[in-house]
């Protein structure tokens, strides 16, 4: 009987201690926010929180942090690309702000000026041009991206679509 009482006492004690630990644990977003409040100019922390929010599809929150990163380091092409990528995703949503596509283009152009060897920026700019039926400009951007890194399935496919829209079926077939 004493063993049963001791066993249940230990079990109850562990259960109570486990609850206290769960109550004192903070979520990742809260920890990141507290760290950012202590170091508001730390772009690594801002980028971590932006990526966390992006994973949760909180694009507006991610955009806020990424814009802070751009303000802190406007010469970082990766920050410009990340901002453009979020604006691009937001522009696809219903009732999107009409300024988003021009902001995408602005940040991608900045990223390309800062690093003309960035295949992602070239490809995303091509995708933006494709969305606005500027097929020749899209093909130019896709070619620039493919010159940097040839093995990009999506870029080849989108370039083939652009050629198809221009009626250049032979070039389109070569892309697939």
C-alpha positions as CSV (number, residue, x, y, z in Angstrom):
1,X,0.0,0.0,0.0
2,X,2.9,2.4,0.8
3,X,4.4,1.7,-2.6
4,X,1.2,2.7,-4.3
5,X,1.0,6.0,-2.3
6,X,4.6,6.8,-3.0
7,X,4.1,6.0,-6.7
8,X,1.0,8.3,-7.0
9,X,2.8,11.0,-5.0
10,X,5.8,10.9,-7.4
11,X,3.4,10.8,-10.4
12,X,1.4,13.8,-9.0
13,X,4.6,15.7,-8.3
14,X,5.9,15.1,-11.9
15,X,2.6,16.2,-13.4
16,X,2.6,19.4,-11.4
17,X,6.2,20.2,-12.3
18,X,5.5,19.5,-16.0
19,X,2.6,22.0,-16.0
20,X,4.8,24.7,-14.5
21,X,7.4,24.1,-17.2
22,X,4.7,24.4,-20.0
23,X,3.3,27.6,-18.5
24,X,6.7,29.2,-18.4
25,X,7.7,28.2,-21.9
26,X,7.4,31.0,-24.4
27,X,6.6,30.5,-28.1
28,X,9.3,31.1,-30.6
29,X,7.7,34.3,-31.9
30,X,7.5,35.8,-28.4
31,X,11.2,35.0,-27.9
32,X,12.2,36.5,-31.2
33,X,10.1,39.6,-30.5
34,X,11.7,40.0,-27.1
35,X,15.2,39.6,-28.6
36,X,14.3,42.2,-31.3
37,X,13.1,44.6,-28.7
38,X,16.5,44.3,-27.0
39,X,18.4,44.6,-30.3
40,X,16.2,46.4,-32.9
41,X,19.0,46.8,-35.4
42,X,19.9,43.1,-35.5
43,X,18.9,42.0,-39.0
44,X,19.5,38.4,-38.3
45,X,16.8,38.4,-35.6
46,X,14.4,40.3,-37.9
47,X,15.1,37.9,-40.7
48,X,14.5,34.9,-38.4
49,X,11.1,36.4,-37.4
50,X,10.2,37.2,-41.0
51,X,11.0,33.6,-42.0
52,X,8.9,32.3,-39.1
53,X,6.0,34.4,-40.1
54,X,6.4,33.4,-43.7
55,X,6.2,29.8,-42.8
56,X,2.9,30.5,-41.0
57,X,1.7,32.4,-44.1
58,X,1.7,35.7,-42.1
59,X,3.0,37.6,-45.1
60,X,2.2,41.1,-43.9
61,X,4.1,40.5,-40.7
62,X,7.0,39.0,-42.6
63,X,7.0,42.0,-45.0
64,X,7.2,44.4,-42.0
65,X,10.3,42.7,-40.7
66,X,11.9,42.4,-44.2
67,X,11.3,46.1,-44.8
68,X,13.0,46.8,-41.5
69,X,16.0,44.8,-42.8
70,X,16.1,46.8,-46.0
71,X,16.0,50.1,-44.0
72,X,18.9,48.8,-41.9
73,X,21.0,47.5,-44.8
74,X,19.8,48.8,-48.2
75,X,22.8,47.3,-50.0
76,X,21.9,43.7,-49.2
77,X,20.4,42.2,-52.4
78,X,19.0,39.2,-50.5
79,X,16.8,41.6,-48.4
80,X,15.5,43.2,-51.6
81,X,14.7,39.9,-53.1
82,X,12.9,38.7,-50.0
83,X,10.8,41.8,-49.9
84,X,10.0,41.5,-53.6
85,X,9.0,37.8,-53.1
86,X,6.5,38.7,-50.4
87,X,5.0,41.6,-52.4
88,X,4.7,39.2,-55.4
89,X,2.8,36.6,-53.3
90,X,0.6,39.4,-51.8
91,X,-0.1,40.7,-55.3
92,X,-1.7,37.3,-56.2
93,X,-4.3,37.6,-53.5
94,X,-7.8,39.0,-54.1
95,X,-8.2,42.7,-53.5
96,X,-4.4,43.1,-53.4
97,X,-2.9,46.6,-53.3
98,X,-2.4,47.9,-56.9
99,X,1.1,49.2,-55.9
100,X,2.5,45.7,-55.1
101,X,3.6,44.8,-58.6
102,X,5.5,48.1,-59.0
103,X,7.1,47.4,-55.5
104,X,8.1,43.9,-56.7
105,X,9.8,45.4,-59.8
106,X,11.5,48.1,-57.7
107,X,13.0,45.7,-55.2
108,X,14.0,43.2,-57.9
109,X,15.7,45.9,-59.9
110,X,17.6,47.0,-56.8
111,X,18.6,43.4,-56.1
112,X,19.8,42.9,-59.7
113,X,21.8,46.2,-59.6
114,X,23.4,45.1,-56.3
115,X,24.1,41.6,-57.6
116,X,23.6,40.9,-61.3
117,X,24.5,37.2,-60.7
118,X,21.4,36.5,-58.7
119,X,19.4,34.0,-60.7
120,X,16.4,34.2,-58.3
121,X,15.9,37.9,-58.9
122,X,16.2,37.6,-62.6
123,X,13.7,34.7,-62.7
124,X,11.2,36.4,-60.4
125,X,11.4,39.5,-62.5
126,X,10.7,37.4,-65.6
127,X,7.7,35.8,-63.8
128,X,6.4,39.3,-63.0
129,X,6.8,40.4,-66.7
130,X,5.0,37.2,-67.7
131,X,2.1,38.0,-65.4
132,X,1.7,41.4,-67.2
133,X,2.0,39.9,-70.7
134,X,5.3,41.5,-71.4
135,X,6.6,38.3,-73.0
136,X,9.8,39.6,-74.6
137,X,10.9,41.2,-71.4
138,X,10.1,38.0,-69.5
139,X,12.2,36.0,-71.9
140,X,15.1,38.4,-71.5
141,X,14.9,38.0,-67.7
142,X,14.6,34.2,-67.9
143,X,17.6,34.0,-70.3
144,X,19.6,36.1,-67.8
145,X,18.7,33.8,-65.0
146,X,19.5,30.7,-67.0
147,X,22.9,32.1,-68.0
148,X,23.7,32.1,-64.3
149,X,22.3,28.7,-63.5
150,X,21.0,26.6,-66.4
151,X,19.2,23.8,-64.4
152,X,16.0,25.6,-63.4
153,X,12.9,23.6,-64.3
154,X,10.4,26.3,-63.5
155,X,12.3,29.0,-65.4
156,X,12.5,26.8,-68.5
157,X,8.8,26.1,-68.3
158,X,7.8,29.7,-67.9
159,X,10.1,30.8,-70.7
160,X,8.4,28.1,-72.9
161,X,5.1,29.6,-72.0
162,X,6.3,33.1,-72.9
163,X,7.5,31.8,-76.3
164,X,4.2,30.0,-76.9
165,X,2.3,33.3,-76.2
166,X,4.5,35.0,-78.8
167,X,3.6,32.2,-81.3
168,X,7.2,30.9,-81.4
169,X,6.3,27.2,-81.0
170,X,9.7,25.8,-81.9
171,X,11.4,27.9,-79.2
172,X,8.6,26.9,-76.8
173,X,9.2,23.2,-77.4
174,X,12.9,23.6,-76.9
175,X,12.2,24.9,-73.4
176,X,10.3,21.9,-72.3
